[in-house]
Amino acid sequence: MDDVDDVDDVDDVDDVDDVDDVDDVDDVWRGRAGVLLVAEQLRRRVPGGIGTYVRGLLSGLTTLEQSHVELPPVTLYASRGQKAPDPLDAFGRTVITSRLPGPLLTRMWDRSLVHAPGGFDLVHAVSVAVPPVPRSRLAPRCVEVVAIHDVAWRHRPEDYPRRGRRWHEAALGRALRHASHFVVPSEGVAGDLVMAGAPERAVSVIPLGSDVLRQRDDAGAAALLEHLGVRSEFLLSVGTLEPRKNLPRLFEAYGMARRALPEPWPLVVVGPPGWGPELEHGEGIVFTGRVGDGTLASLYARARLLAYVPFEEGFGLPPVEAMRYGTPVVASPLPTTRGASLEVDPTRVQDIAEALVRLSTDDALRASLAAAGKARADSLTWESAARAHVALWSSLL
């Protein structure tokens, strides 16, 4: 997942592997100030997968509230907004806004010159960009929970600028020193975090949801495709345009596959620019840039397949989002797609090309993977993820 633009021992806590019981939440939180959720990622130019995590978690909490589940008060904390409409207004929650812009606020957190607002029982940081919490002998210590989505910069250092690697490593170190507990999206990331120094008992695996895109905008998608000159079926790729996503190999594989397709179906590439060299691409590859949620949902539903072949991923949101709409997936080995996609070696262009042709043309395989993918996506909801978060927060108090 994409993080922000541009590490004392972890406290002992009880084992909370089973974090799905919220029956006693009201008793735990009665009379408490509640949770401060660091929503800074939604202020970023490219919110990325971490931004989807914030939005999904908040939507899941709202669903629980609408089902009359008693939850702790959740307050949002972020930098000074610089655009309208404010994305944080959509959640109907109290927002504490710093007077500092995002990049400066993050640097101040790094140097412990600005702290998280006080008075909360628990601070939940959605990435390794973590505000330090106030310390006082007169006040009980605030519990700090940090979500770690991957440590990809350790596995693929060549895919990150040197400055980015230094920042991520330092930020992870700070989190390991100060956080009470960690949330990760998969067992693989849990193992990486334990290897980095976190006690196993201080790490909880909570899979992400697949259902943040709930409303399709078919008219918007049709207008976009018409504007781009896409008037046939198409293959789809979704994600921030950055080296870790392995797009050059995907584009080369598509160029090979295009000649073997029943028709020269284009490859529609959705996602904002990240960093790295300009992407070279051949005939039939169409870039949309960032699109709205409704348009993306409709593109998922209309695509012949989704191709998602990153080198490294802690979870893999685009595949399960596509699977929810019944779209079969060609993917690297990922936690979310194992057994529900046509899996390929992301380093082998020929394998990717053959998979694109096969999944485009083999109707029996398409139907089988569409059914398996739909079942996988249906098991991953943001309501379930939110329920697990609330149970974890409660257990830590």
Contacts in CASP RR format, 6 or more apart in sequence:
PFRMAT RR
TARGET T0000
AUTHOR 0000-0000-0000
METHOD contacts of the structure
MODEL  1
MDDVDDVDDVDDVDDVDDVDDVDDVDDVWRGRAGVLLVAEQLRRRVPGGI
GTYVRGLLSGLTTLEQSHVELPPVTLYASRGQKAPDPLDAFGRTVITSRL
PGPLLTRMWDRSLVHAPGGFDLVHAVSVAVPPVPRSRLAPRCVEVVAIHD
VAWRHRPEDYPRRGRRWHEAALGRALRHASHFVVPSEGVAGDLVMAGAPE
RAVSVIPLGSDVLRQRDDAGAAALLEHLGVRSEFLLSVGTLEPRKNLPRL
FEAYGMARRALPEPWPLVVVGPPGWGPELEHGEGIVFTGRVGDGTLASLY
ARARLLAYVPFEEGFGLPPVEAMRYGTPVVASPLPTTRGASLEVDPTRVQ
DIAEALVRLSTDDALRASLAAAGKARADSLTWESAARAHVALWSSLL
1 48 0 8 1.000
1 49 0 8 1.000
1 50 0 8 1.000
1 53 0 8 1.000
1 127 0 8 1.000
1 149 0 8 1.000
1 150 0 8 1.000
1 314 0 8 1.000
1 315 0 8 1.000
1 317 0 8 1.000
2 46 0 8 1.000
2 47 0 8 1.000
2 48 0 8 1.000
2 49 0 8 1.000
2 50 0 8 1.000
2 240 0 8 1.000
2 242 0 8 1.000
2 274 0 8 1.000
3 50 0 8 1.000
3 127 0 8 1.000
3 128 0 8 1.000
3 129 0 8 1.000
3 149 0 8 1.000
3 168 0 8 1.000
4 40 0 8 1.000
4 41 0 8 1.000
4 44 0 8 1.000
4 106 0 8 1.000
4 127 0 8 1.000
4 129 0 8 1.000
4 167 0 8 1.000
5 44 0 8 1.000
5 45 0 8 1.000
5 46 0 8 1.000
5 103 0 8 1.000
6 103 0 8 1.000
6 163 0 8 1.000
6 164 0 8 1.000
6 167 0 8 1.000
7 169 0 8 1.000
7 170 0 8 1.000
7 171 0 8 1.000
7 172 0 8 1.000
7 173 0 8 1.000
7 174 0 8 1.000
7 175 0 8 1.000
7 176 0 8 1.000
7 177 0 8 1.000
8 177 0 8 1.000
8 178 0 8 1.000
9 177 0 8 1.000
10 176 0 8 1.000
10 177 0 8 1.000
10 179 0 8 1.000
10 180 0 8 1.000
10 181 0 8 1.000
10 197 0 8 1.000
10 198 0 8 1.000
10 199 0 8 1.000
10 202 0 8 1.000
11 180 0 8 1.000
11 202 0 8 1.000
12 199 0 8 1.000
12 201 0 8 1.000
12 202 0 8 1.000
13 180 0 8 1.000
13 181 0 8 1.000
13 201 0 8 1.000
13 202 0 8 1.000
13 395 0 8 1.000
13 396 0 8 1.000
14 201 0 8 1.000
14 395 0 8 1.000
15 201 0 8 1.000
16 181 0 8 1.000
16 204 0 8 1.000
16 391 0 8 1.000
16 392 0 8 1.000
16 395 0 8 1.000
16 396 0 8 1.000
17 204 0 8 1.000
17 205 0 8 1.000
19 204 0 8 1.000
19 206 0 8 1.000
19 388 0 8 1.000
19 389 0 8 1.000
19 391 0 8 1.000
19 392 0 8 1.000
19 395 0 8 1.000
20 384 0 8 1.000
20 387 0 8 1.000
20 388 0 8 1.000
20 391 0 8 1.000
21 391 0 8 1.000
22 64 0 8 1.000
22 69 0 8 1.000
22 70 0 8 1.000
22 71 0 8 1.000
22 387 0 8 1.000
22 390 0 8 1.000
22 391 0 8 1.000
22 394 0 8 1.000
24 394 0 8 1.000
25 69 0 8 1.000
25 70 0 8 1.000
25 71 0 8 1.000
25 72 0 8 1.000
25 390 0 8 1.000
25 391 0 8 1.000
25 394 0 8 1.000
26 70 0 8 1.000
28 72 0 8 1.000
28 394 0 8 1.000
28 397 0 8 1.000
29 70 0 8 1.000
29 71 0 8 1.000
29 72 0 8 1.000
29 73 0 8 1.000
29 121 0 8 1.000
29 394 0 8 1.000
29 397 0 8 1.000
32 72 0 8 1.000
32 121 0 8 1.000
32 397 0 8 1.000
33 73 0 8 1.000
33 119 0 8 1.000
33 120 0 8 1.000
33 121 0 8 1.000
34 72 0 8 1.000
34 73 0 8 1.000
34 74 0 8 1.000
34 75 0 8 1.000
34 120 0 8 1.000
34 121 0 8 1.000
34 122 0 8 1.000
35 72 0 8 1.000
35 73 0 8 1.000
35 74 0 8 1.000
35 75 0 8 1.000
35 120 0 8 1.000
35 121 0 8 1.000
35 122 0 8 1.000
35 123 0 8 1.000
35 124 0 8 1.000
35 393 0 8 1.000
36 75 0 8 1.000
36 76 0 8 1.000
36 77 0 8 1.000
36 96 0 8 1.000
36 116 0 8 1.000
36 117 0 8 1.000
36 118 0 8 1.000
36 120 0 8 1.000
36 122 0 8 1.000
36 123 0 8 1.000
36 124 0 8 1.000
37 54 0 8 1.000
37 57 0 8 1.000
37 58 0 8 1.000
37 74 0 8 1.000
37 75 0 8 1.000
37 76 0 8 1.000
37 77 0 8 1.000
37 124 0 8 1.000
37 126 0 8 1.000
38 77 0 8 1.000
38 78 0 8 1.000
38 116 0 8 1.000
38 123 0 8 1.000
38 124 0 8 1.000
38 125 0 8 1.000
38 126 0 8 1.000
38 129 0 8 1.000
38 130 0 8 1.000
38 131 0 8 1.000
39 54 0 8 1.000
39 58 0 8 1.000
39 76 0 8 1.000
39 77 0 8 1.000
39 78 0 8 1.000
39 88 0 8 1.000
39 95 0 8 1.000
39 126 0 8 1.000
40 77 0 8 1.000
40 78 0 8 1.000
40 79 0 8 1.000
40 102 0 8 1.000
40 105 0 8 1.000
40 106 0 8 1.000
40 126 0 8 1.000
40 129 0 8 1.000
41 47 0 8 1.000
41 48 0 8 1.000
41 50 0 8 1.000
41 51 0 8 1.000
41 53 0 8 1.000
41 54 0 8 1.000
41 126 0 8 1.000
41 127 0 8 1.000
41 129 0 8 1.000
42 51 0 8 1.000
42 54 0 8 1.000
42 55 0 8 1.000
42 78 0 8 1.000
42 87 0 8 1.000
42 88 0 8 1.000
43 78 0 8 1.000
43 79 0 8 1.000
43 81 0 8 1.000
43 82 0 8 1.000
43 87 0 8 1.000
43 102 0 8 1.000
44 51 0 8 1.000
44 102 0 8 1.000
45 272 0 8 1.000
46 240 0 8 1.000
46 272 0 8 1.000
46 273 0 8 1.000
46 274 0 8 1.000
46 290 0 8 1.000
47 54 0 8 1.000
48 239 0 8 1.000
48 240 0 8 1.000
48 272 0 8 1.000
49 149 0 8 1.000
49 317 0 8 1.000
50 126 0 8 1.000
50 127 0 8 1.000
50 147 0 8 1.000
50 149 0 8 1.000
51 126 0 8 1.000
52 208 0 8 1.000
52 212 0 8 1.000
52 317 0 8 1.000
53 126 0 8 1.000
53 147 0 8 1.000
53 149 0 8 1.000
53 208 0 8 1.000
54 126 0 8 1.000
55 212 0 8 1.000
56 208 0 8 1.000
56 209 0 8 1.000
56 212 0 8 1.000
56 382 0 8 1.000
56 385 0 8 1.000
56 386 0 8 1.000
57 126 0 8 1.000
57 382 0 8 1.000
57 385 0 8 1.000
57 386 0 8 1.000
57 389 0 8 1.000
58 74 0 8 1.000
58 91 0 8 1.000
58 93 0 8 1.000
59 212 0 8 1.000
59 382 0 8 1.000
59 386 0 8 1.000
60 381 0 8 1.000
60 382 0 8 1.000
60 383 0 8 1.000
60 385 0 8 1.000
60 386 0 8 1.000
61 71 0 8 1.000
61 74 0 8 1.000
61 386 0 8 1.000
61 389 0 8 1.000
61 390 0 8 1.000
62 91 0 8 1.000
63 382 0 8 1.000
63 383 0 8 1.000
63 386 0 8 1.000
64 71 0 8 1.000
64 383 0 8 1.000
64 386 0 8 1.000
64 387 0 8 1.000
64 390 0 8 1.000
65 71 0 8 1.000
69 387 0 8 1.000
69 390 0 8 1.000
71 390 0 8 1.000
72 121 0 8 1.000
72 122 0 8 1.000
72 390 0 8 1.000
72 393 0 8 1.000
72 394 0 8 1.000
73 94 0 8 1.000
74 93 0 8 1.000
75 93 0 8 1.000
75 94 0 8 1.000
75 95 0 8 1.000
75 96 0 8 1.000
75 120 0 8 1.000
76 88 0 8 1.000
76 91 0 8 1.000
76 93 0 8 1.000
76 94 0 8 1.000
76 95 0 8 1.000
76 96 0 8 1.000
77 95 0 8 1.000
77 96 0 8 1.000
77 98 0 8 1.000
77 116 0 8 1.000
77 117 0 8 1.000
77 131 0 8 1.000
78 88 0 8 1.000
78 95 0 8 1.000
78 96 0 8 1.000
78 97 0 8 1.000
78 98 0 8 1.000
79 97 0 8 1.000
79 98 0 8 1.000
79 100 0 8 1.000
79 101 0 8 1.000
79 102 0 8 1.000
79 104 0 8 1.000
79 105 0 8 1.000
79 106 0 8 1.000
80 97 0 8 1.000
80 98 0 8 1.000
80 99 0 8 1.000
80 100 0 8 1.000
80 101 0 8 1.000
80 102 0 8 1.000
80 105 0 8 1.000
81 97 0 8 1.000
81 101 0 8 1.000
82 101 0 8 1.000
86 95 0 8 1.000
88 95 0 8 1.000
89 95 0 8 1.000
96 117 0 8 1.000
98 105 0 8 1.000
98 114 0 8 1.000
100 108 0 8 1.000
100 114 0 8 1.000
105 114 0 8 1.000
106 129 0 8 1.000
108 114 0 8 1.000
109 129 0 8 1.000
109 130 0 8 1.000
109 131 0 8 1.000
109 132 0 8 1.000
110 167 0 8 1.000
110 170 0 8 1.000
110 171 0 8 1.000
110 174 0 8 1.000
112 132 0 8 1.000
114 131 0 8 1.000
115 131 0 8 1.000
115 132 0 8 1.000
115 133 0 8 1.000
115 134 0 8 1.000
116 123 0 8 1.000
116 131 0 8 1.000
116 132 0 8 1.000
116 133 0 8 1.000
116 134 0 8 1.000
116 142 0 8 1.000
118 133 0 8 1.000
118 134 0 8 1.000
118 142 0 8 1.000
119 134 0 8 1.000
119 139 0 8 1.000
119 142 0 8 1.000
120 142 0 8 1.000
121 142 0 8 1.000
121 143 0 8 1.000
121 397 0 8 1.000
122 142 0 8 1.000
122 143 0 8 1.000
122 144 0 8 1.000
122 145 0 8 1.000
122 393 0 8 1.000
122 396 0 8 1.000
122 397 0 8 1.000
123 131 0 8 1.000
123 133 0 8 1.000
123 142 0 8 1.000
123 143 0 8 1.000
123 144 0 8 1.000
123 145 0 8 1.000
124 145 0 8 1.000
124 146 0 8 1.000
124 147 0 8 1.000
124 389 0 8 1.000
124 393 0 8 1.000
125 131 0 8 1.000
125 144 0 8 1.000
125 145 0 8 1.000
125 146 0 8 1.000
125 147 0 8 1.000
125 175 0 8 1.000
125 179 0 8 1.000
126 147 0 8 1.000
127 146 0 8 1.000
127 147 0 8 1.000
127 148 0 8 1.000
127 149 0 8 1.000
128 146 0 8 1.000
128 148 0 8 1.000
128 168 0 8 1.000
128 171 0 8 1.000
128 172 0 8 1.000
128 174 0 8 1.000
128 175 0 8 1.000
129 171 0 8 1.000
130 144 0 8 1.000
130 146 0 8 1.000
130 171 0 8 1.000
130 174 0 8 1.000
130 175 0 8 1.000
130 178 0 8 1.000
130 179 0 8 1.000
132 178 0 8 1.000
133 141 0 8 1.000
133 142 0 8 1.000
133 144 0 8 1.000
133 178 0 8 1.000
134 142 0 8 1.000
135 141 0 8 1.000
143 180 0 8 1.000
143 181 0 8 1.000
143 393 0 8 1.000
143 396 0 8 1.000
143 397 0 8 1.000
144 178 0 8 1.000
144 179 0 8 1.000
144 180 0 8 1.000
144 181 0 8 1.000
145 179 0 8 1.000
145 180 0 8 1.000
145 181 0 8 1.000
145 182 0 8 1.000
145 183 0 8 1.000
145 392 0 8 1.000
145 393 0 8 1.000
145 396 0 8 1.000
146 175 0 8 1.000
146 179 0 8 1.000
146 181 0 8 1.000
146 182 0 8 1.000
146 183 0 8 1.000
147 182 0 8 1.000
147 183 0 8 1.000
147 184 0 8 1.000
148 172 0 8 1.000
148 175 0 8 1.000
148 182 0 8 1.000
148 183 0 8 1.000
148 184 0 8 1.000
148 189 0 8 1.000
148 193 0 8 1.000
149 184 0 8 1.000
149 185 0 8 1.000
149 189 0 8 1.000
149 314 0 8 1.000
149 315 0 8 1.000
150 189 0 8 1.000
150 192 0 8 1.000
150 312 0 8 1.000
150 313 0 8 1.000
150 314 0 8 1.000
150 315 0 8 1.000
151 168 0 8 1.000
151 172 0 8 1.000
151 189 0 8 1.000
151 192 0 8 1.000
151 193 0 8 1.000
151 196 0 8 1.000
152 159 0 8 1.000
152 160 0 8 1.000
152 244 0 8 1.000
152 312 0 8 1.000
152 313 0 8 1.000
152 314 0 8 1.000
153 159 0 8 1.000
153 160 0 8 1.000
153 164 0 8 1.000
153 165 0 8 1.000
153 168 0 8 1.000
153 169 0 8 1.000
154 169 0 8 1.000
154 192 0 8 1.000
154 196 0 8 1.000
155 311 0 8 1.000
155 312 0 8 1.000
156 243 0 8 1.000
156 244 0 8 1.000
156 311 0 8 1.000
156 312 0 8 1.000
157 165 0 8 1.000
158 243 0 8 1.000
159 242 0 8 1.000
159 243 0 8 1.000
159 244 0 8 1.000
159 311 0 8 1.000
159 312 0 8 1.000
160 168 0 8 1.000
160 243 0 8 1.000
160 244 0 8 1.000
161 275 0 8 1.000
172 196 0 8 1.000
175 182 0 8 1.000
176 196 0 8 1.000
176 197 0 8 1.000
176 198 0 8 1.000
179 202 0 8 1.000
180 202 0 8 1.000
180 396 0 8 1.000
181 202 0 8 1.000
181 203 0 8 1.000
181 204 0 8 1.000
181 392 0 8 1.000
181 396 0 8 1.000
182 193 0 8 1.000
182 198 0 8 1.000
182 202 0 8 1.000
182 203 0 8 1.000
182 204 0 8 1.000
183 204 0 8 1.000
183 206 0 8 1.000
183 389 0 8 1.000
183 392 0 8 1.000
184 190 0 8 1.000
184 193 0 8 1.000
184 203 0 8 1.000
184 204 0 8 1.000
184 205 0 8 1.000
184 206 0 8 1.000
185 205 0 8 1.000
185 206 0 8 1.000
185 207 0 8 1.000
185 208 0 8 1.000
185 314 0 8 1.000
185 315 0 8 1.000
185 335 0 8 1.000
186 205 0 8 1.000
186 207 0 8 1.000
186 314 0 8 1.000
186 315 0 8 1.000
186 335 0 8 1.000
187 205 0 8 1.000
187 335 0 8 1.000
188 314 0 8 1.000
188 335 0 8 1.000
189 205 0 8 1.000
189 314 0 8 1.000
189 315 0 8 1.000
190 200 0 8 1.000
190 203 0 8 1.000
190 205 0 8 1.000
191 203 0 8 1.000
193 203 0 8 1.000
194 200 0 8 1.000
194 203 0 8 1.000
204 388 0 8 1.000
204 392 0 8 1.000
206 385 0 8 1.000
206 388 0 8 1.000
206 389 0 8 1.000
206 392 0 8 1.000
207 315 0 8 1.000
207 335 0 8 1.000
207 336 0 8 1.000
207 380 0 8 1.000
207 384 0 8 1.000
207 385 0 8 1.000
208 315 0 8 1.000
208 317 0 8 1.000
208 380 0 8 1.000
208 382 0 8 1.000
208 385 0 8 1.000
209 317 0 8 1.000
209 320 0 8 1.000
209 380 0 8 1.000
209 381 0 8 1.000
209 382 0 8 1.000
209 384 0 8 1.000
209 385 0 8 1.000
210 317 0 8 1.000
210 320 0 8 1.000
210 321 0 8 1.000
210 323 0 8 1.000
210 324 0 8 1.000
210 377 0 8 1.000
210 378 0 8 1.000
210 380 0 8 1.000
210 381 0 8 1.000
211 324 0 8 1.000
211 377 0 8 1.000
211 380 0 8 1.000
211 381 0 8 1.000
211 382 0 8 1.000
212 293 0 8 1.000
212 321 0 8 1.000
212 382 0 8 1.000
213 293 0 8 1.000
213 294 0 8 1.000
213 296 0 8 1.000
213 297 0 8 1.000
213 300 0 8 1.000
213 321 0 8 1.000
213 324 0 8 1.000
214 297 0 8 1.000
215 293 0 8 1.000
215 294 0 8 1.000
215 297 0 8 1.000
216 294 0 8 1.000
216 297 0 8 1.000
216 298 0 8 1.000
216 301 0 8 1.000
217 292 0 8 1.000
217 293 0 8 1.000
217 294 0 8 1.000
217 295 0 8 1.000
217 297 0 8 1.000
217 298 0 8 1.000
218 298 0 8 1.000
220 294 0 8 1.000
220 295 0 8 1.000
220 298 0 8 1.000
221 294 0 8 1.000
221 295 0 8 1.000
221 298 0 8 1.000
221 299 0 8 1.000
221 302 0 8 1.000
222 298 0 8 1.000
224 288 0 8 1.000
224 291 0 8 1.000
224 295 0 8 1.000
224 299 0 8 1.000
225 231 0 8 1.000
225 234 0 8 1.000
225 268 0 8 1.000
228 268 0 8 1.000
228 286 0 8 1.000
228 288 0 8 1.000
229 286 0 8 1.000
230 266 0 8 1.000
230 268 0 8 1.000
230 286 0 8 1.000
232 263 0 8 1.000
232 265 0 8 1.000
232 266 0 8 1.000
233 263 0 8 1.000
233 265 0 8 1.000
233 304 0 8 1.000
234 265 0 8 1.000
234 266 0 8 1.000
234 267 0 8 1.000
234 268 0 8 1.000
234 286 0 8 1.000
234 302 0 8 1.000
234 303 0 8 1.000
234 304 0 8 1.000
235 254 0 8 1.000
235 265 0 8 1.000
235 266 0 8 1.000
235 267 0 8 1.000
235 268 0 8 1.000
235 303 0 8 1.000
235 304 0 8 1.000
235 305 0 8 1.000
235 306 0 8 1.000
235 307 0 8 1.000
235 356 0 8 1.000
235 360 0 8 1.000
236 267 0 8 1.000
236 268 0 8 1.000
236 270 0 8 1.000
236 299 0 8 1.000
236 300 0 8 1.000
236 303 0 8 1.000
236 304 0 8 1.000
236 305 0 8 1.000
236 306 0 8 1.000
236 307 0 8 1.000
236 322 0 8 1.000
236 327 0 8 1.000
237 247 0 8 1.000
237 250 0 8 1.000
237 267 0 8 1.000
237 268 0 8 1.000
237 269 0 8 1.000
237 270 0 8 1.000
237 306 0 8 1.000
237 307 0 8 1.000
237 308 0 8 1.000
238 270 0 8 1.000
238 271 0 8 1.000
238 296 0 8 1.000
238 299 0 8 1.000
238 300 0 8 1.000
238 306 0 8 1.000
238 308 0 8 1.000
238 318 0 8 1.000
238 321 0 8 1.000
238 322 0 8 1.000
239 245 0 8 1.000
239 270 0 8 1.000
239 271 0 8 1.000
239 308 0 8 1.000
239 318 0 8 1.000
240 271 0 8 1.000
240 272 0 8 1.000
240 273 0 8 1.000
240 274 0 8 1.000
241 247 0 8 1.000
241 269 0 8 1.000
241 271 0 8 1.000
241 272 0 8 1.000
241 273 0 8 1.000
241 274 0 8 1.000
241 279 0 8 1.000
242 274 0 8 1.000
242 275 0 8 1.000
242 276 0 8 1.000
243 275 0 8 1.000
243 276 0 8 1.000
244 310 0 8 1.000
244 311 0 8 1.000
244 312 0 8 1.000
244 313 0 8 1.000
245 310 0 8 1.000
246 309 0 8 1.000
246 310 0 8 1.000
246 311 0 8 1.000
246 332 0 8 1.000
246 346 0 8 1.000
247 269 0 8 1.000
247 279 0 8 1.000
248 279 0 8 1.000
248 280 0 8 1.000
249 309 0 8 1.000
249 346 0 8 1.000
249 347 0 8 1.000
249 349 0 8 1.000
249 352 0 8 1.000
250 267 0 8 1.000
250 307 0 8 1.000
250 309 0 8 1.000
250 352 0 8 1.000
251 267 0 8 1.000
251 279 0 8 1.000
251 280 0 8 1.000
251 281 0 8 1.000
251 282 0 8 1.000
251 285 0 8 1.000
252 349 0 8 1.000
252 353 0 8 1.000
253 349 0 8 1.000
253 350 0 8 1.000
253 352 0 8 1.000
253 353 0 8 1.000
253 356 0 8 1.000
254 267 0 8 1.000
254 284 0 8 1.000
254 285 0 8 1.000
254 307 0 8 1.000
254 353 0 8 1.000
254 356 0 8 1.000
255 282 0 8 1.000
255 283 0 8 1.000
255 353 0 8 1.000
256 349 0 8 1.000
256 350 0 8 1.000
256 353 0 8 1.000
257 353 0 8 1.000
257 354 0 8 1.000
257 356 0 8 1.000
257 357 0 8 1.000
257 360 0 8 1.000
258 264 0 8 1.000
258 265 0 8 1.000
258 283 0 8 1.000
258 284 0 8 1.000
260 357 0 8 1.000
261 356 0 8 1.000
261 357 0 8 1.000
261 360 0 8 1.000
261 361 0 8 1.000
262 360 0 8 1.000
262 361 0 8 1.000
264 283 0 8 1.000
264 284 0 8 1.000
265 304 0 8 1.000
265 360 0 8 1.000
266 284 0 8 1.000
266 285 0 8 1.000
266 286 0 8 1.000
267 284 0 8 1.000
267 285 0 8 1.000
267 286 0 8 1.000
267 307 0 8 1.000
268 286 0 8 1.000
268 288 0 8 1.000
268 299 0 8 1.000
268 303 0 8 1.000
269 285 0 8 1.000
269 286 0 8 1.000
269 287 0 8 1.000
269 288 0 8 1.000
269 289 0 8 1.000
270 288 0 8 1.000
270 289 0 8 1.000
270 290 0 8 1.000
270 291 0 8 1.000
270 296 0 8 1.000
270 299 0 8 1.000
271 288 0 8 1.000
271 289 0 8 1.000
271 290 0 8 1.000
271 291 0 8 1.000
272 289 0 8 1.000
272 290 0 8 1.000
273 289 0 8 1.000
281 287 0 8 1.000
291 299 0 8 1.000
296 321 0 8 1.000
297 321 0 8 1.000
297 325 0 8 1.000
300 306 0 8 1.000
300 321 0 8 1.000
300 322 0 8 1.000
300 324 0 8 1.000
300 325 0 8 1.000
300 327 0 8 1.000
301 325 0 8 1.000
301 326 0 8 1.000
301 327 0 8 1.000
303 322 0 8 1.000
303 327 0 8 1.000
304 360 0 8 1.000
305 327 0 8 1.000
305 328 0 8 1.000
305 329 0 8 1.000
305 330 0 8 1.000
305 356 0 8 1.000
305 359 0 8 1.000
305 360 0 8 1.000
305 366 0 8 1.000
306 318 0 8 1.000
306 319 0 8 1.000
306 322 0 8 1.000
306 327 0 8 1.000
306 328 0 8 1.000
306 329 0 8 1.000
306 330 0 8 1.000
306 331 0 8 1.000
307 329 0 8 1.000
307 330 0 8 1.000
307 331 0 8 1.000
307 352 0 8 1.000
307 356 0 8 1.000
308 316 0 8 1.000
308 318 0 8 1.000
308 319 0 8 1.000
308 329 0 8 1.000
308 330 0 8 1.000
308 331 0 8 1.000
308 332 0 8 1.000
308 334 0 8 1.000
308 337 0 8 1.000
309 330 0 8 1.000
309 331 0 8 1.000
309 332 0 8 1.000
309 344 0 8 1.000
309 346 0 8 1.000
309 352 0 8 1.000
310 316 0 8 1.000
310 332 0 8 1.000
310 346 0 8 1.000
311 332 0 8 1.000
311 346 0 8 1.000
311 347 0 8 1.000
313 332 0 8 1.000
313 334 0 8 1.000
313 335 0 8 1.000
314 334 0 8 1.000
314 335 0 8 1.000
315 334 0 8 1.000
315 335 0 8 1.000
315 336 0 8 1.000
316 334 0 8 1.000
316 335 0 8 1.000
316 336 0 8 1.000
316 337 0 8 1.000
317 336 0 8 1.000
319 329 0 8 1.000
319 331 0 8 1.000
319 334 0 8 1.000
319 336 0 8 1.000
319 337 0 8 1.000
319 341 0 8 1.000
320 336 0 8 1.000
320 337 0 8 1.000
320 373 0 8 1.000
320 376 0 8 1.000
320 377 0 8 1.000
320 380 0 8 1.000
321 377 0 8 1.000
322 329 0 8 1.000
323 329 0 8 1.000
323 337 0 8 1.000
323 340 0 8 1.000
323 370 0 8 1.000
323 373 0 8 1.000
323 374 0 8 1.000
323 376 0 8 1.000
323 377 0 8 1.000
324 374 0 8 1.000
324 377 0 8 1.000
324 378 0 8 1.000
326 370 0 8 1.000
326 373 0 8 1.000
326 374 0 8 1.000
327 370 0 8 1.000
328 341 0 8 1.000
328 342 0 8 1.000
328 359 0 8 1.000
328 365 0 8 1.000
328 366 0 8 1.000
328 369 0 8 1.000
328 370 0 8 1.000
328 373 0 8 1.000
329 337 0 8 1.000
329 340 0 8 1.000
329 341 0 8 1.000
329 342 0 8 1.000
329 369 0 8 1.000
329 373 0 8 1.000
330 341 0 8 1.000
330 342 0 8 1.000
330 344 0 8 1.000
330 352 0 8 1.000
330 355 0 8 1.000
330 356 0 8 1.000
330 359 0 8 1.000
331 337 0 8 1.000
331 341 0 8 1.000
331 342 0 8 1.000
331 343 0 8 1.000
331 344 0 8 1.000
332 343 0 8 1.000
332 344 0 8 1.000
332 345 0 8 1.000
332 346 0 8 1.000
333 343 0 8 1.000
334 341 0 8 1.000
336 376 0 8 1.000
336 380 0 8 1.000
337 343 0 8 1.000
337 376 0 8 1.000
339 372 0 8 1.000
340 369 0 8 1.000
340 372 0 8 1.000
340 373 0 8 1.000
340 375 0 8 1.000
340 376 0 8 1.000
341 369 0 8 1.000
341 373 0 8 1.000
342 355 0 8 1.000
342 358 0 8 1.000
342 359 0 8 1.000
342 365 0 8 1.000
342 369 0 8 1.000
344 351 0 8 1.000
344 352 0 8 1.000
344 355 0 8 1.000
345 351 0 8 1.000
346 352 0 8 1.000
358 365 0 8 1.000
359 365 0 8 1.000
359 366 0 8 1.000
359 369 0 8 1.000
END
